[in-house]
Amino acid sequence: MTLQPDAYFARFTDITPDYLHSRGIEALLIDIDNTLAPYEEPDPRPETAAWFSALAEAGIRAALISNNNSARVERFNAALGLPAYPDAHKPLPRTARTALAALGVEPNRAASLGDQIFTDVTCARLCGMQAILVPPIRDKKTFFWRFKRTMEKPILAKWHKKHGEFTQTK
């Protein structure tokens, strides 16, 4: 199992419906914290809602899948109205498989979008999905988070050496 993402974008809003369609992706399972918003932002920004609207208009199904608690996920999702799965225990694949089944999409037609290799990318790999990674918006500064990001560096360096800085959509 490779820990390399299939794509690496500077921001989630750089991921277009056209790009997703070109990869055969019909559904996205999306992390919230540090992917769509910093931990301390309880509600989605207008650009986030607009991005989800563009996905829906293009026929891309989406669900939120987060390791954070129900209160956080429900608050963030209140304005979006997406299927949402808190306490997902990523990288374990059970919740992601539940979300895929609810969306009616096979794993090979879906992707996970997140900011962490050891949770989001690993979960995608365990489920048979494509993995799309973005840099964290604003990381926590605890020892645990610094350690995790240090462990990700060689994996990302290998990706950058092969693909460049970020995925090109054209």
Summary of the structure (lengths in Angstrom):
residues: 170
radius of gyration: 14.7
end to end distance: 28.0
largest distance: 41.6
contacts: 538
relative contact order: 0.21
helix: 44%
strand: 14%
